[in-house]
Amino acid sequence: MTILVFGKTGQVAQELQVLAPAMAPLIALGRDEADLAVPGACTAAIEDYAPTAVINAAAYTAVDRAEEEEELAARVNGAAPAEMARACAARDIPFVHLSTDYVLDGSGDAPWRPDSPVAPISSYGRSKLVGERGVVEAGGCYAILRTSWVFSAHGQNFVKTMLRLGPERDQLRVVADQIGGPTPAAAITRACLSIAEQLADDPAKRGTYHFAGAPDTSWADFARAIFVQAGLACEVQDIGTSDYPTPARRPANSRLDCSATEAVFGIKRPNWQDGLAAVLQDLKQKDTVQ
């Protein structure tokens, strides 16, 4: 299996470049090789490289800026994945597309199922929903994998922000009324690779699935866990979402029901505390090398 990955510098894309070569040849394309904002670029890349599976790990992820750039976000997060899906369907190859809990409205406190009603509350969420619908309409052998609160040793994410601010502050105010499952990018990578392989063997497994770390927690408690594992003395003060206004609304309830992913693909929710320990070790090794 030769895997073509859209995305090169994002968290999951970087993990794919680390983990995938041991399992299958992988080609990762950045914006220079395939600009998702340019119509036809994705189709051309799939035609040129002729992969046996495609994973879309690229996205417009500037959630707040998307409120002012919804047209661009809709092109990258909506039209481009739909184009990828059509190209894959035409070649009868598996397509794994990463999506987000932001397609849901975040109400209530029950875990969201893959078939729960979608109602995004931000431009970013709307753009990702356009992508999901385009992938489904393409009618090929696809898996949409919704995930949340992604973290790794790469790029920008909540863990790295806390590690940057923790040593500088005695106390940090962190939102405590948004609940979800922090998800290690490495675990998402392993899930994508396994799903692509299983879809190739059994296209009937196609559909929309959820994948997030366990147990569910708040941003504030996630921050506390980061500081404990990193040995930082910074205190976390709980605040409400209303105390930290942002241009884009965030879902209050990002709990995801991942039971279908386990039942169909045999992939269990990863323990995010174990994933956090691995990320901290990775960062420590990088600091030692530098």
N, C-alpha and C positions, 0 to 999 in steps of 0.2 A: 504494500500500500504506500503510495506517494501522496503526502498531504500538502496541500497549498493553504497557507494561512494568510488571511488579510489582517495586517497589523504587524508591527515590528517592535515598537517601543513601549507599548502598553504592558500592564502587569501580567496578564494571561499570555500575551504574545511572547513576552520574554521568557516566561516559564516554559512555554511550548518549545522554544528554541533550545532550552536546557534539557528538557526531559524527553521530547519526542525522538531525537536522533537514535536513542537506544532502542526504540520500538519500531520506527519507520522513517524513511527519508522524508525530510521536511523542507519546504521552501517558504520563507516568510517575506512578505512584501510590505514595505513601508509606503509612505505617500509618494516618494519619488518614483517608485515602480508601478504603483496603482493608486491614483488619487480618487478616493471614493466620491469626491464632489464633482467629478467629471463623468458625465453619462458615457457609457460604453467601455470605460476603463476596466471594470471588473470582468465583463464578458471577454474582453481581449486577453486579459491575464489568464483566465481559465482556458481559453482556446490555445494560447501560446504554450502553457506549461503542461496541459493535458494531465492533470492529477487524477488520482483514483478516489480522492475525498477532499472536501474543502471545509475549513473552519473559519468562521468570521469572528475574529477577536479584535476588530477595529471598530471604533465608534467616536462620535462627537460626545465627549463626556463632561464638558464645561456646563454643569447643570444651571448655574445662575446666569451665565452669559447667553445660554440658549433662549432666555426670555427676550433678548434683543436680537438674536440671530436664529430665529426658529426656521426660517427658510433654508439656511445652511444645514442646521441640525436635521431637518427633514430629508434633505438630500443624502447626507452621510448615513444617518440612522434609519432612514425609511426607504428611499429609492434604491440606494446601492445594495442593501441586503436582498431586496426583491429581485434586482438584476442578477445577483449571484445565484439566487435560488432558481431562477429561470434557466440560467446557463447550466447549472448542475442537473436540473430536471431533463434538459435536452440531451444530456450525456449519460443520464441514468447513473449518477454517482451521488454518494451521501453528502449532505450539507448540514453542518452543525452551526447554529447561529446563537450567539450569546445575547440575551436580553436582560431585563431588569424588573425588580419589584415596582419601579416607578410607573409601570403601566396600570397599576392598581391604585385605588384612591386612599388606601391606608386607614380606612375606618375600622371600628370594632376592635376586638382583641383575639379573634379566632385566626388560626393559620390560614392563609390563602391557598386555595387549590388551583391547579392549572386551568380548571374550567370555571373558576370564579369570574363574575362580571368584571370587565376592565373599564376603568374610568380615570385616566391619568389627570393629575392636578397641576401639571407643569408642562412647559413647552418641551422639555427634554423627554418627559414621559410620553407625550403625544407623538413625538418623532419616533420613539422606539416602538410604539404601537403600530405606526404606519409600516415599519419594517416587519414586524411580526405578521401583519395581515398580508403583506406582499409575499412573504415566504410561504405562508399557507396557500395562497391563491396560485402560486407557481405549480403546486401539485406534485412535486417531486418527492424524493426520499430524504426527508428533513427531520431535524430535531431542533426545536427552539428550547434553549436552556436558560430560564430566568434565574438570576442569582442576585446577591445583595452584599453590601458592606465589604467589598473585596479589599484584601490587604496582602502585602508581600514585601520583600526587601527591595523591590524595584519601584521607580517612579514616585508619585505623590499619593499618599493615602493616610488614613487616620492614625495608624500605628506610627508612621514616621513623623507625623506632625506632633504627636504626643511625646515622642522621644526627643524631638527638637525643643519643644517648649518646657518639658518637665524639668530639665536641669536648670532652666532660667527662672523658674517661678516657684514660690512656696505653695501657691494654690492656683488651681484652674477651675473655671466655671464650665461645666459640660452638661449638655442636654440630657435629661433623664426620662423624658416622657415619649421618646421614640424607641421602639423595641424591634429588634431584628436579629438575624444570625450572621455574625462576622464570618467571612468565608475566605480561607487561604487560596490565593491564586494557584498555588501548586495543586491543590485538590481539584479545582475547576479544570486545570489542564489534564489531569489524569481522567476526570470524568469525560471530557470532550473526546479524548483519544479512544477511550473504551466505547463510547456511544457511536463514534464514527465507524469503528470496527464492527460493532454489533449491527448497525444499520446496513452495512454492506452484506452481512450474512442474512439479515432478516428485515427487509424494508417495511414489514408490517408494524414494526416498532415505532414508526414515525409519529410525531406529535409534539405537543408542548409539555415541558417538564419543569420542575422546580429543583433547585439545588442550593442549599445554604448551610452554613456551619451550625453546630449545636454546642451547648444549649442556647436558646434565645436569651438576649440580654439587652440592656440599654447602653447608649453611648457612654454614659457616665460610669457604669460598672465595667464596661470594656476598657475605659481609660484606667480605672483602678487596677484591673488585671495587668495592663501593660506596665504600669509603674511598679507593681509588686514583682513581676517577673524580671524587669529591668533593674531592680534595686534602686529605684528613685523614690525620694521622700515626698514628692509633690502631693498635696492634698487635693481631692476632687470635691467640688461643691456642686450639688445637684441644682439645675435650673430647668425651667420649662422652655418649650419651643418659642413661646411668645417673648421670652427674655433674650432670644438670639435670632432676631429677624433676618431673613435672607430674601433676595429677589424671587427665588423659586420656592414654592412650598414643598416640604418634604413629607413623605408618608409617615404617619405616627405609628402605624402598625405594619411592619415589614416582615412579620412572621410568615414563613413559607412552608406549606405542607409538601414534604418531599417524598411521601410514601410511594407515589407512582414511580419515581425514579429508581427506588430500591426494588420495587416489585418487578418492573420491566427489565431494568439493566443490571440489577444486583449491586447498585452503587449506594452506599450508606452515607448519611450526613457526616461530614468530617468534624472532629472535635476541634473547635477553634483555639482552645487553650494549647493543645499540642501543636497546632499550626503556628501559633504565636511564638512558642518556644523555638521552633525551627527557624522562623524568620529572624528572631533576635540572635540566634547562633550564626545565621548567615551574615547578618550585618556586622557581628563581632569579628567574624573571619575576614570580611572585606576591610574593616578598619585596621586589622592586624597587617594585612597585605599592603595597605596604603601607607 
